[in-house]
Amino acid sequence: MKEKMANKQFDERVDRTGTNSVKWDYREEIFGRSDVLPMWVADSDWPTSRSVIDAIIERAEHGVFGYTKPGEETDELVVNWWEKRYDWEVDPSWIVYTNGVVPTLSMVIDSFARPGEGVVLQPPVYYPFFTSVERGGSRVLNNELKLENGKYKMDYENLRELCGQNDGSIPSSPPPAMMVICNPHNPVGRVWRKEELELLADICLEKDVLMVSDDIHAEFIYEGHSYSPLASLSDEIAHNSITLTSPSKAFNTAGLPASVAIIPDETVRNRFEVARNKVLKKPSVFGLEALKAAYRDGEKWLGEQLAYLQENMEFSYSFVKEQIPLVKPIKPEGTTLLWLDCRPLGLTKGELEDLVVNEARVGLDFGHWFGPGGDGFVRLNYACPRETLEEGLERISRAVISLT
Ligand SMILES: Cc1ncc(COP(=O)(O)O)c(C=O)c1O
């Protein structure tokens, strides 16, 4: 009952138009019409926690916004977050601050993979991973996830092949420079189990492939699932890893970029820092305040939000299963994203886009944006008030019915 009361705050619909919101104010540019209900980009439609808002107001009132840098207090908050939530003991010296996970990932790829070298991705996956690899001139090596009985799995056999077999034969190309994973995985919603990560890490360690784990969705884990940071699995794995994260998904502060790279290995970290100092900024004054307040005081709010999201997830999953049986939902274990298999509708790429945008008038991410294995799917972000979610799902349902 208490939880239900607390969750009322997430029922409120906030008008985000006119705030330069990518999700709401760029609908015409992205979907060609401004009347779609936007359920695409992974930010929520909720105000962040009161603690974050108050911290920003207080800092704004100070009025002096000169050069700023995170200090020991910030390190302590980051260390505590990982320790108490994920049972991972992070040494403060491992932490490097940046201003966004995607720019950090691009920088890591540029500095640890030479042009022409391979970077393994596991599509369908968050599309900026592809641009991050390609822009710097390295090569995407796809280790496509396998969908088996409604559940996505990693393809270890294919990965072994990409990394070069151990059968004594001369490999046709050198092993990849690195592998980028996403945990929990956007868009398919898997929270990788320890054993799955260990198997993956064994292959990468054997072939000296650096592992980068984008864990920005780690705070969204549903009942019955448990998130393990890759680097927490063993010292050896930790020394072959870079973990990237930010409170910006959990606290809806993507407009206040502040992110964290956790790099246990000193040599890797030094190389990272040299590159970071050349091309990236540290968090801004307000990004830093948001990060500190989130990690210091945000847990209660986060728990309330997660309870609401769990209900939204169950609701949207059941709605699609029952009301739109031709579309097959993949049940998320984490993230705020529902991955919908629309292949049974038998539509071409253009027809599916037309159905979603012009018939349903909903803005979704299209599966082909996410690389191999994405065709015929769409991604719906359910981090919004229930009423908005219901409206979006009803619109999709009506459009699909109109096909028959
Ligand atoms: C897996 C993943 N990584 C990174 C980001 C964006 O990170 P940032 O805004 O810090 O660049 C997103 C946003 O949706 C995401 O889903």
Ligand as a Chemical Component Dictionary entry (heavy atoms), coordinates in Angstrom:
data_LIG
# 
_chem_comp.id                   LIG 
_chem_comp.type                 NON-POLYMER 
_chem_comp.pdbx_formal_charge   0 
_chem_comp.three_letter_code    LIG 
# 
loop_
_chem_comp_atom.comp_id 
_chem_comp_atom.atom_id 
_chem_comp_atom.alt_atom_id 
_chem_comp_atom.type_symbol 
_chem_comp_atom.charge 
_chem_comp_atom.model_Cartn_x 
_chem_comp_atom.model_Cartn_y 
_chem_comp_atom.model_Cartn_z 
_chem_comp_atom.pdbx_ordinal 
LIG C1 C1 C 0 23.537 1.126 -23.457 1  
LIG C2 C2 C 0 23.610 2.625 -23.451 2  
LIG N1 N1 N 0 24.793 3.236 -23.304 3  
LIG C3 C3 C 0 24.904 4.571 -23.291 4  
LIG C4 C4 C 0 23.797 5.372 -23.430 5  
LIG C5 C5 C 0 23.935 6.868 -23.436 6  
LIG O1 O1 O 0 24.896 7.279 -22.549 7  
LIG P1 P1 P 0 25.312 8.824 -22.461 8  
LIG O2 O2 O 0 24.051 9.622 -22.540 9  
LIG O3 O3 O 0 25.986 8.916 -21.135 10 
LIG O4 O4 O 0 26.246 9.085 -23.592 11 
LIG C6 C6 C 0 22.540 4.784 -23.595 12 
LIG C7 C7 C 0 21.348 5.618 -23.791 13 
LIG O5 O5 O 0 20.294 5.183 -24.137 14 
LIG C8 C8 C 0 22.446 3.382 -23.589 15 
LIG O6 O6 O 0 21.272 2.765 -23.726 16 
# 
loop_
_chem_comp_bond.comp_id 
_chem_comp_bond.atom_id_1 
_chem_comp_bond.atom_id_2 
_chem_comp_bond.value_order 
_chem_comp_bond.pdbx_ordinal 
LIG C1 C2 SING 1  
LIG C2 N1 SING 2  
LIG C2 C8 DOUB 3  
LIG N1 C3 DOUB 4  
LIG C3 C4 SING 5  
LIG C4 C5 SING 6  
LIG C4 C6 DOUB 7  
LIG C5 O1 SING 8  
LIG O1 P1 SING 9  
LIG P1 O2 DOUB 10 
LIG P1 O3 SING 11 
LIG P1 O4 SING 12 
LIG C6 C7 SING 13 
LIG C6 C8 SING 14 
LIG C7 O5 DOUB 15 
LIG C8 O6 SING 16 
# 
